[in-house]
Amino acid sequence: DKVTVVEKQSKVLQVKAKGNPDKMTYKWTKNGSPVTSFAKGPVLNLTSATQDDKGRYECTATNDVGSTSVSVDLDVQ
């Protein structure tokens, strides 16, 4: 998917994974590097977006059985 945000505006990306067992941990990366400063669980909260925020974001949800991932390309205009 591709998401566009206007520079200096905010954008919230939220994902949800279902599984059994239902306890999930979520990990966000941007262009392969960990994102921790504005990611909490299944939510990525970009405030006052800048050109530096452009890139491919991936969220991996993991439980005791396995994991799944989703990617989003973020464009800042």
RAFENSUL-V875849 format. One record per residue. N is the residue number from 1. RES is the residue in one small letter. PHI is phi as a letter, one per 40 degrees, with the letter a starting at -180 (NA if undefined). Layout:
# RAFENSUL-V875849
n = {N/N}
res = {RES/RES}
phi = {PHI/PHI}
This chain:
# RAFENSUL-V875849
n = {1/2/3/4/5/6/7/8/9/10/11/12/13/14/15/16/17/18/19/20/21/22/23/24/25/26/27/28/29/30/31/32/33/34/35/36/37/38/39/40/41/42/43/44/45/46/47/48/49/50/51/52/53/54/55/56/57/58/59/60/61/62/63/64/65/66/67/68/69/70/71/72/73/74/75/76/77}
res = {d/k/v/t/v/v/e/k/q/s/k/v/l/q/v/k/a/k/g/n/p/d/k/m/t/y/k/w/t/k/n/g/s/p/v/t/s/f/a/k/g/p/v/l/n/l/t/s/a/t/q/d/d/k/g/r/y/e/c/t/a/t/n/d/v/g/s/t/s/v/s/v/d/l/d/v/q}
phi = {NA/b/b/b/b/c/d/g/b/b/a/b/b/b/b/a/b/b/a/b/c/c/c/b/b/b/b/b/b/b/f/g/b/d/b/b/c/b/b/a/f/c/b/b/b/c/b/f/d/b/c/c/c/d/i/c/b/b/b/b/b/b/b/c/c/i/a/a/b/b/b/b/c/b/b/b/b}
